[in-house]
Amino acid sequence: MVSQKKPKLSFKIWLECEGKPLLGKGGAEILSSIRNEESISKAAKALGMSYRYVWGYIQDIQKTLNEPVLETFKGGKSGGGGATLTECGASLLDRYERLERHLREVLSDTVYWEVESLKISARNRLKGKVVAVEKDGTTAKVKIEVTVPAVVTAIITREALEDLNVKVGDNVEAIVKATEVMIAK
């Protein structure tokens, strides 16, 4: 029996330094929270983590990099303490967030994954109905009325036309490349 549930693509990423784990999702959340709260203790509280855990995580990052990712300011009874990301810490967080954003965009691009499953590189696809087919020697001209509405004409080989068994009235997709329009059925 085939499952009715559709699998969803997911990913986990982390940054490494000389083969050692450096920053993953949890670490990025810690750095982000410190950046926003300007305090290790407030960041830990906002994340529901202990101060000791957050401080230990920061120490591990700094030990691996051999460079500070935070600049801390001592407070006292009157307050005034806090923490900010150093240039290194901000750069590390920025690199992680950019990579995560990029991967999330790729995974959310359903057209890309549909095309990927067809093993073609084109990403611009237009669904439509074949309104005319003309055969001429080794080529065939297929006119497709796309739902935009517009009519797109694809010049394909006669062999491709016959392999796809394209005929007037078929619902197809026009797959647009910079140099040509292909057909998928």
N, C-alpha and C positions, 0 to 999 in steps of 0.2 A: 504494500500500500504506500502510495506517495503522500508525503506530508503536505498539508494545506498551508502550513506556516512558511512564510518566505524568509529565508535567511537574510540577515542585515550585515553589511560589511562594517567592521570595527577595527580599531587600531590602538596600540599602545606605543608610545615613543619615549625615548629618554636620550639625553646627551651623555657622552662618555668622554673621559680624558685619559689618554694613555691606557685604554682598555678597562678603566674603572668607571662604574656608574657615577654620574655627576648630578644630573637633574632630570627628574621625571615629573609626572603630573602633580603629585603631592608636593614636591619641592617647588615647582612653579607656583602652586597655590600659596605656599608659604612666602616666597619672595614677593608675589603680587600683593598679598595681604600686608606684608611689612611696608611695601611701597605705599599702599593706600592708607594704612593706619599710622605710619611713621613711628611705630613702636612694636617691639618684639612681643611684649606681654599682651598688648591689645590685639595684635595679629593672631597670637595663639588662642586667645579667648574667642575671637571672631570665627576661627576655624574649629573650635571645640577641641583643641589640642593643649597639652601641657606646655608650659614655658620651657621646661627642661627638654622635652622632645624637640621643640622648634630650635632651641639653642644648639642642641646636639646635631641636628640636621645641618644647620648653618656651619657649624664647626667642621663637619665632615666635608662639606663643599669646599670650604676654605683650605682644608688640609690637602685635598686632592688637587686643587688649583695652585696651592702655595701662594695665594693672593686673597686679600679680604674682599668679600662681596657686600659687606655692611660697614657702615660707619655708625658707631654708637655714641650716645651722649649721656653722661651720668646725670641723674636727677638728684633727688633728695626729698626732704620733707615738703619742700615747696614745689615739687614737680620739676618740670623742665627736661627730664630725660627723654630719650627717644632713639630712633634708628632710621637711617636712610640707606638706600642701595648705593654702593659705590658705582663708578663707571663700569667696572667689571661685572658687578651684580646686575646692573640694568641691562648691559649688553647680553649677558647670559639669559636673562628672562626674556628679552626681546627676541633672541634667536630661537628659543623654545616656542614662544607664542607664534612667531611667524611660520615656523615649521608645522605646528599644530593647525593653524588656520589654513595653510596650503593643503595639508592632507584632508582636512575636513571638507574643503571645497571640492577636492577631487572625488572623495567618497560620496558627496551629496549630488554630484552631477550624474543623474540617472541616464541621460542621453549618452554620456561617455561610456558608462558601463554596458548599456544596451549595444552600442557600437562595438565595444571591446569583445562582447560575446559573439559578435559576427566576424571577428578577426579582421576588421578593416580599420583604417586610420581616420576616416572622415568623421567629423562630429556634427556637421550641419545637415539635419534631416527634415524633410518636409513630407507629411503624409498627404496622399491624394488619390484620385481615381484616374485610370488610364482612359483617355477620351479618343485617342487615335493611335494606330500603329501602321507604319509604312516600312516595307522591306525593300532594300535596294542593294543588290549584289551581296557584299560581305557585311554590310551594316544595316541597321534598322533604326528608325526614328520613332520614339515613343513619346506622345504628348500626355502630360499628367496635369490634371486640374487639381491644384492643391487647395486645402480648405481655407486659405488666407482671405479671399479667393485670388488665385492667379493660376496661370498655366505655365508649366515648366516643360521644356523639351530636352530629352536626353538622347544623345547619339551613342548607341551601344552596338556591340557586334551582333550579328545575326545569331551566332552560336549562343551568346548570353541570353538573347531574347528567347530562343528555343529552350535553353536549359531552365530558365525561370518560368517558361510557359505563360508569358505575359500576353493577355488579350484585352480588348476593349471591355470596360466595365470592372476590371480587377481593381481592388484596393491595394496600393503599393506605397512605398516611401521613396521620395527622391533624396538621395544622399549627395550633398553638394560638396565638391572639392574645388579648389581654386581653378583647376584646368578642365574639369569635366563634371557632368551630372551622371551618377550611377543609379541603378534601381535595385531595391531589396524587396522581397515579397514574403 
